[in-house]
Amino acid sequence: MINDIGVLAWGVCGLEAESVFFGIPVTLRVPEVVGVKLTGAFRAA
């Protein structure tokens, strides 16, 4: 959960934060991939 929040907040810089503060709408580009499914198991070291 922490990683998801960090990745979302990574693209916010001062200009975007200031725009939101003053009520100017800011659009975010959302990627096509919304999840990754991992299958299998780890090999013994």
Phi, psi and omega in degrees: 000318180296319180297318179299317179293320180296320180293321179294319182280348184298324184276003182266118177247187184300321182294315178295318180297320179293321178299316179294321179301321181269005175086012178275126182294141179237130179262142177244136176279126181257129181289159178293322182279124179246357179193162178227131179253121178260133179236163179097196182217160176288145174276150178293140182279000000 
